Structure formats: structure tokens, C-alpha cells
Amino acid sequence: MDVSANKIAELFRNRGGEFLSSPDSISNRLKDIKAILFDWDGVFNEGSKGGNSQSGFSEVDSMGTNMLRFSQWLLHDKKMPYCGILTGADNYAAYDFAKREHFRKVYFKVPNKIDALNHIEEVHKIKPEEVLYVYDDILDLSVAQKVGIRIFVRSHAKVLFSEFVRQNDLADYITAYSGGEHAVRETCELLMGLNGQYNRVIQERVDFSADYQEYLNERNKPATTFYTIGKTGVIIEHHVA
């Protein structure tokens, strides 16, 4: 299914996805993406909270993030994409997911998320235009207005906010599905199609190929590090059990 960007776009439009930038434009910008960042609440889930304030994830989305990272690794001549989570809350499910999937960093309880983006640029020398961000709500807009590719996760309740995103050019694609309906997997499938690696990625994973094993070994080497806002208002590393 490695077909043209427009054909891929047709498949996603038929499911209810909405392109605010052309598929070809997104495809071209993927060549420059070095970092993939996700919000947590409302993206990997519906954002519901209980007594323990947990909001989980699905294996469907987990597989999607792994395959997307593999596809970008192949696209960029085996250079591992930086992957992280930005959350304004204290989400232990996000911490478990990030550690299991070997995401590089989790920024948590960061009320102004642009601070996390600036920290990534300062520490890793990754420019905002080299970042892809998947998000769903108001707290994310300071990042969305700066980065290279923006994926907005649909929520039918956010009628005026969705229109605000459209009118202010704050997304390149609006998902067909919500966070609780596997919007992350939809996003990953779309991006793998647009970066031209979909068929290869699936087949190499099925075969457990030498390239996939090399990618997996490299992916699993670094431990996840966690950052939050310290007492002085500066982002600091913070151990999470």
C-alpha cells in the first residue's frame, strides 16, 4: 500500500479524517522530522479520571508508535527519532508506557508546555520545525503553533475549539477518531503511509528482520528520563519510580 499521498489521503478522508495541509506537504515535512511528541490525556485515551487519576493506553496505539518510530528510523538512514510525552498532569500510566516503549523523555506537571519544547531544543539541538506533535486541547497550543507537523485529535464535544484550531492554522490533520478510539494508531498509520515506508515496515516486523532487530536493540538502549518544573520555575530532571 505504498501509494501516492493523495490516494492515502482519500482513504483517511473516507473515514472522517480532515486535512488542513495538503498530504504532499505533510509527506515532504516528514523528511525533516527528528522528534515525535505526544500529549497524553485525550490522545492515548478519552482523558477520563478516577480516584487514582489514571488514564491508560491501548496496545493498538502502542504498536502504532513503535512502527512509526521504525519507519522514521528507516527513512532517516537508521537514525533513531527522539520520542517523548508532554503532560500537564501526573500520569503513572504514561510513565509506565514511556518506560516500556523506551521513549526518551517524559515532561510531566509542566503547565506551560512550550517550556518543554524549549528544553528539548536547548538540550538536543532539535529545532521546533523538526518536531511532530500529537495533541488535543488548549494547553497544547503553545507547542502546536511552533512545531513542524501538528496532528489534532478529534473530540466531538470541542465544537468551538476545533473551529479555533482550523481558523488559526494550528493543525495539519484532524483525526477521524478520538483518543479512546485509537486516534494514535490512526495517526501512526497515516504518517507511515505518507513517509512511504508502510509496506516495508509491516513486512520487516512480520519477518523479524535483521533491520528490525537492529532498530529494536537501538531503541531499547536508553532509559527514559523524566522532567518537571522545579521550585524555581525551571525544568529539572525528576526520578519517577
N, C-alpha and C positions, 0 to 999 in steps of 0.2 A: 504493500500500500504506500510505497514511496512515490507519491504522485504530486501534481502541481499544488502550490499553495492555495490557489483558487478552488481546486477540487476538494481539498481538505476543508477549506472554509465552508463550502456548501454542505458538507456532512455535518459540521458543527452548527451551522445556522438552522439546518433542518431539525435539530434537537432543541433549538431555542437560544443558542449562543449568539452574542451580539458583538460584531467587530466595529470598534470605534477608530481603529487604524487599519490600513489595508493589510491583508495576510502577507503580501510580499514585503511590506515594510517591517513587520514583526520578524519574518524569516531572516531578513538581512541583519536586523539588530541582534538576533540571537548569536551571530558570529562574534560579536564583541562582548557578550555576557560572560563575566568571570565569577559572579556571585548570585546565588539564588536564596532569597529571604522569604520567610513565611510569617504572617501573623498566626496566632493560634486559635483563640476563641472566635467562632463564627466562620472559620476557614477549614479546620480539620474536624469540626463538629458544629452543632447549632448554637453553641455558646451558652447552653443551659448550665446552671449552677445548683448544687445541693448543699447540705450541711458541711460537707468537706471541701466544697468549692472545686470539685473535679470536673473537667470537661475533657473527654477522651479522644481517641483516634481509631481509625479502622485499618485493617491490614490491606484493604483495597487501595487506600491512599498511600500507605507505606510502600507498597510495591511500585506505585507510580513515581514516588520521589526517587526511589533507587534507580529505576530505569531512566528517568530523566537525567539524573547525575551521570549515569553510564553513557547516555547519548551525548551529553556535552563533553565528557571526557574523550570520547571518540572524535567528536567534531573539532576539538582543540588539541589534537595530536597528543592525547594521553596526559593532558594537564587537568588535574582534579579541580572541579569547580568548588568554590567556597560555598558552604551551605549553612544557614542559620535560622533561628527563630527569634522574632521580636514580639514580646508580650508585655502588656502593661500590668498583668496580674501575676499571681504566684501559683503557677500551674504545674503540679507534680507530674501529671500525665505527660505534659510537654517535656519535662526533664527526662523522664524515663524513655520517651520516644527518641529524643535527641541523642541520648547516650547509646541506646541500642542501635540506632542508624548511623552513629558516628558523624552527626552534624558537628561542624567546627565550634560554633558558639551559640549560646542562648543568652539573650538580653531579657531580663525579667524585672517587673516592677519599675519599668522606665516610662514615666508618664508622658514625656516628650520624646517620641521615637526618633526624631531627627538626631538626637544625641547619639543614639546607637549607630546610625548611618555615618555620622561624622567620625565616630570612634573606629569604625571599620576602615574608612578612608585613611585615617591617620596611622593606624597600626599596620594595615595590609596593603596600603597604597592602591586600593581599588577605588576608582572614580565612581561617582553616583551613576553616570551614564553606562557603567559596566555592570550595573545591578538590576536584577529582575525581582519584583516584589509582588507577592500574592496577598491580598488584604480584603477587608470587608467593611470598615467603619471609619468614623470621624477621626479617631486617634491616629489613623494611618496616613492621613493626607499630607502631613509634613514630609513624609518619605515619598509618597506617590508623586508629589509634584516635582521631585528631583531626579528620580531614577530613570533608567533606560527603557524598561518594559514594565507595564503595570497591568496586573490581572485583578479585576474586581469580582469578588464572589457575590453572586446574586442573593438577595433576600427580598421576597415579595412585599414584606412589610415596610421596607425603606423606600417608599414611593418618591418623596421629595429629595431624599439624599441621593438616590440613584440618578435623578434628573440633574442634581448639582454636579455629580461626577461627570455626566455626559457634557453638560454645558461648559464646564471648566477644564475639559481635556485632561482628566485625571485617571483615565484608564485607556488601554489599548484593546482590551477584550473584557466583556462581561459574561460570566459563565452561565450556562443553561441551568445548572443545578446549584443548590445551596450547599453550605458546609456539611450538613447532616446527610446530604445526598451524594457525597463523594465528589464535590467540586474540585478537590485537589487532584484526584485521578483524571478528571476531565481536563484540567489544566495541563497536567503532565503529558497526556495523550496528544493534546493539541500541539504542544511545544515540540514533542518528539516528531510529530508529523511535519511541522514547519521547519525543523532543523535537518530534515532529510535522512534521519537515522532510524526511523521506526522499525522497518523490516529487519535491518541488521541487528538492532538491539534485541528484539524478540528472539531471533534465531540464535544469537550468541548466548543468550541466557538459557534457552532450551537445551543447547549443546553443552552448556557449562564450559565454554571455550577457553582457550589459553588467554585471550584478551580479557574475557570477563573475570577470570580468576586473578589476573594481574590488577585489574581495576579494583576488585573486591579487597585484595590484600592491601593495596594502597589506601583505599577508603577507610579501612579498619585500623590503620596505624595510629592516627592522632586521637587523643582523648578529647571529649567535649569539655570546653571551658565555659564558665558561667559569669555573667556580669550584671551588676545592678548599680543604682545610684547610691553613692556613699553619703555620709553625713554632711560633707562639704558641697554636695551637689555635683560631684564629678563621678564619672563611671569608673567603677573599681571591680576587680575580679572578686568573686564571692563563691566559696565552696558550697556545693549542694550535695547532700548525702544521696 
